[in-house]
């Protein structure tokens, strides 16, 4: 199997040509974006084959790992604004699995995130000092976590890295001072 590095513009032109010049459906574009973000280079070709599922048309989907997602939810800083299992911020929607619609198309979840992207990016820059960057695999893992009630039961304050916990404590103290 031959692997090559594909950039987003090349994938878009390739898919556009395959569709006779017709624009792609949003779900197809999201799938292609996830594939590009996952990194399709020769250096990680073996890992890619192990961790992704091949779909028709040569598209690869990352394996969705709720355990890895639990760790990423805390370490990437999602927990600063969102809560799971009563742990986390209150500035954004709680992401407890019990409130998620099932079955869930992960691309619908991403589409809803996309609608809130400007506000989330602004909050990330204000609270974390920078925008959070995800690979396609990381995003797939976080989506798996927020839809897995069993894995969420294991989520606790102990999962939150010290640096993120200290930031949350500082933000809480600032919020308390402003409300007085």
Secondary structure, DSSP 8 states (H G I E B T S, - for coil): -------HHHHHHHHHHHTTT----HHHHHHHHHHHHH---GGGHHHHHHHEEE-GGG-EEE---HHHHHHHHHHTTHHHH-EETTEE-SSS----GGGS-SS--HHHHHHHHHHTHHHHHHHHHHHHSS-----HHHHHHHHHHHT-HHHHHT--GGGS-HHHHHHHHHHHHHHHHHH-
